[in-house]
Amino acid sequence: MTNSNPNTPVSGSLRIALIGAGRHAQHHARAILRCPGVQLVAVADPSDAAQAAMRDIVPGIGCFKTPEELFASEKLHVVHIITPPATHAPLARMALKAGCHIYVEKPFTESVEDAQQLLDEASAKGLRVCAGHQLLYEPPTRVLTQYLPSIGGVVHVESYFSFRTVRHAPGGRKVLRADHQLLDILPHPVYLLLQVLEQAGEGRTELLSLEVSQAGTVHALVRRGGVTGALIVTLEGRPVESYLRVIGKNGSLFADYVRSTTQRAIGPGSSGIDKLFAPYRQAWQLLTGTTSAMASRFLKSQRSYPGLAELFSAFYDSARNGTPSPLSPESLLETVRICERVAKALKAGEAKALAAAAPKPVESRGVLVTGGTGFLGKEIVRALLSRGRPVRVVARREPSPWERIAGAEYVVADVATGAGADLFKGVDTVIHAAAETAGGWPEHQRNSLDATEHMIRGAAGAGIKHFVHVSSLAVLAQGTGQPIPDNHPLEPNSKGSGPYVWGKLESERLAVQLGKELGLSVKVIRPGALVDYRDFDPPGRLGKRLGNIFVAVGSSRDRLGVVDVGFAGRFLGWMTDAWDHVPSPLNLLDPVSPTKQELLDRLRQANPDLSVWWLPRFVLLPLSWVATLAQKALRPGKPAIDVAKVFSVLPYDTSGIARLAPLVDSTQQQR
């Protein structure tokens, strides 16, 4: 239903609707419920599961499959659009046509042209427009804005954002590839930078320079009037941080969006006393500010993003009273303009990277690799290509150009729903290395068991000769104190160690069973904990890192069943040409298992200030019993995870892999 009088002030509650009901939209719903004078009345999303999740948050909310149904049935004042970026502009036009004020998640639009058209149309109709720039309403920005006049004329602004890409999503949902995730979060550091530049001086905003690396790091210089700011966004930089640093002629401000704090250094700071006390003053601000911010988040039990409800309330007030939107049209346009420039730079780099990584045709002797974009999968692909084998990689999401390996063919397919005959064209061997590594039981059922069944059946139907199923040492039963051989029995209680082990174990059983039924030669390879000695990261069974402390579990003399990921990749590549030499099952380990102390020494080489605390097994066991009882009490009817078992150390018989290792390496050297 069209809102016929959008300019008339609203005396009652604003009627709000959402287009999109995914996880981000659910954050919107929770935040809207905290806003006074509004009523969340409807949502449009084609997913029944998403609608059900929304009804759990807002009982009685009207649910529609399409936006058209929503607008035909409901009289609305404000519509939130929380859908993929490419749909923002057309859905926003639809909402404006219906006479609704619009809140569009970031990125507002993908082009300046679309943004300008929406703003012009909204202005002509007297409607308000807002975007998902909630960091402007978080406490760090509010404090920074309050003290900005105190530091005098601004001479430098730096907006920095580093983050870790998401590789898995609940329920098997498709995950954006890395460069698209970069574009998705890019508006946050951009609009923060622009906000300070706008407050610091008059003039036109200019993008002076832009550098975008293939690995996902953006450097940009942005000038407004006489003030220049730096923008840095990176997928690679660590630790994960998000901050805004402003330097003025009379001090500096540092807004930290990870810890939700703002440090102030107001004054010239040029005297000896200032230099002496400044570090202590800033350290005190960091300590007290972080403690207060974390306590506030905990006590409020906030389940939506910080700043979201505050931005919503400001926008609703503008819609209700006819006052300007909390975000100016200029700030929206300039944010989109810079993001569009970055997107174009990424696209240009993508074309060059794709040309450099041109795939070789898979016409015969090809190897199909699932999980080929993962930690082990990339090493398998490199090893196969080095052996002259054509490679086809199957991935659930399209890899970014910088994630591809030159010469490999990449195909986007979700094998959890089926494996079509086209996947196996020109292929004689399959290496199935894909499996779920996160989530709960449903995710592991779908992405481990279901995917394995579809791959086995598809391979058998296509007449594939060899099928390698990559399993895990975690599927093996507890030993009796003797070294565990390759043919050791599987764990009888498959759910006792959690969803991951269950998924791996049942997938292995299924692969072997179906292989026999369908006449497919299936070999099971069980890698130990994967480590990369070139860039060492400790395996889970070694212990847990807590800040600058590493809690090592067990004894320093314990030997862990690990395998170097490079060697594991070379072995799996080699076995495709030496099928008859490889027994099944085979435990894929380093020929000599390292001690925990040796692994910790490697960790300390890259982390010289790391402290190690030991948690002996006799302390772990009672803690594990308590954890098991607590799980059974809090989650009755669900499997309890045995923590002691998760950290258990088993001796392995590595004689089998020790005999084969020289053949792998000698063949590699000959090539």
Phi, psi and omega in degrees: 000135182280135174278107190283339183232068183293340182275347181285126178305141182266124181271328180266203181286142172286135178266119187249144174225154178246137168252110189111134182227025179286192185298320181292321177296328178293326172296319177302314183301315181296321180291321179298323180296341179271355183267134179283152172074022179225161180221118178277109191252337187203161177214146176238122178197136182287346185275123176296321181295319179294320177297319179297319178297323179291323178294331176295327181278318182235085180303135178086001180295141177286133184242133181229152181281328185228157175298325179300316178297320180300308184290332179286337188253336188240143170265118191235153174257318184227139176236130173263132179249111184232071185227176178303146187307323182296340181266354186300310185297309181296322179290324178295320177298320180298318180291320178296321179299327178279002177081027183254142167292148186235136170245117184247126179299156176285150352291139185308304170217171180269350180220151177295324180300313178296318181299316181296319180297318180295316181295320179295317181294318179297317180297319180297330182262000180072029182256154182262147181232136177218157178233168185283063181254055190289343179297339177294340182250009174281156181307319181302319180291321180297317180292317179300316179298322180297319185264357183303317178298337185286340184264009176076196181299131181284132179244342180204139175228136177228123176247120187234137180214118173238141182208163179257129184292152177272127180253345183224147177228145181300147175072014178076013180297148181292136180257138177297144176290166193300315182291331176286328173294324177300314180293331181292322181266348185307321181304328183302301180293334180291309184290333175295316178298313182296325179300314180290319179299322179293322179284336187277336183186165179272162176131183181263140179280131181230137172269104187283319181206155181211128175232128179234117180278158179295336182272002173096041173238129182250129170239130179216147172247127182236132182238141172225117185061236181262008184247132179245136179240153179251137177242124176229123176229131186217143170271344188262326187296142178224148005284172176294124182216157172213114182212162176231118180248129180235124179251126178242181180284350180227036177134188183214159178229143181226107179263120183252114185269352174280315181264355179058050180228164173224124177260137182243134173230079187265133184118163185294329178062031185259345181278165179296320179298317179301315182295327181288316187269342183305314181299322180290322179294317180290324177296321179294319177298319180294316181295307183290322181294317180294317179299315180295317182294317180293320179296320180297317179296320183292314185290327179282344184050045184291126183248003173243168183296140176302142178086345185291309181297324180293319177293318178302313182299318179296320180292318179297323177298320179293322178291323183287321188256355180075020178269167182299151177296151178297342176248126181286151176304323181297316182295322177297314182296316183291325176297313179297322183298314181292317180297323178294322177297319178296317179299319179294322178295319176297320181295318178295318177295326179297317180299318179293318181294321179293324177295320180290331182258030183305130183285151172273142183296140177261093184250329178201157181057023182284156176238125176267125183241119170267149184073020185286356175258002182271186184302307177282321185303319180297322179291324176297314181298314179300317181296318180296315180297322179294338177270002179081014179270129174295142186232133172242121181258129177257126181226148179287334176231153180291125180287148175297157180306321183284350178269351183276154176252126185303131177101341180270145175267135182245131180234131178269119179202146176258096185288352175291342178253354179150156179232100183290160183298331182299331180298330190260006180296129179076009185252139172241350181221140175242132170247107183266094183252002181278140175195157176288138179239359180217176177086188184255199184300316181299320180295320180287327174300313184290308191267353174248298184289307182298318180297319179297316180299315180296321180292317180297312182294319178296318180295317179297318180294332180270000178076028179293142183277314188233140180226119178259121176257115180273112182254219183203148174298338183296346183279350186279148179290160177299143181275181180251013183106340178272155177304135184276123181276176181296329183264025179297144181295157178283158178298125182290327179261086189294337182267359185289340181249017174100174186299322184297310181296320178302313180298317180294315184294310182292330176294319178297313178303316182295318181297315181295315181297311181294324178302317178294316182295324187260001178072031180254132179284106182249129174241136183257125176243127183246094177293147169285190177300126184279130175227155177241105183292345177283331180216078196288130172230128189294142175290156185301324184285352176286324181153203185223135177271129177236093184065238181263015179240135174248119179269105180270133185259132176100220182241149179296339181272351178301141176257134182257141177278085181243166176215137176293130186297329178294315178295319179299318178295317179296321180296312182294326174293318181295321186292340176294337177256359182226046189306314186287346181274348188256121177285163176221130001281163178224130175275115184268104185226167166299138180306329174236115183289130180283156175280164177297325180294321178296321178291321177295325177298320177296318180297321182288336178299321179269347182227072188297338181262015181282133175261139181247125174246134182263134174249099183297156182295327181292341174272324181296321186301308178295326176296322179294320179297317179297318180296322179295315178297319180296319179297318181293327180284319184276333181230065182299138179090350179254148181299138177267135181272127180276103184297320179299322179292323179301323182261011182293151180243125182242139175280139182241143174277108183260015183297325181296310180289331179295326177290326184274332186305316179299327179293321180297309184289326179292322177295320180296320181293322180297326180284000000 
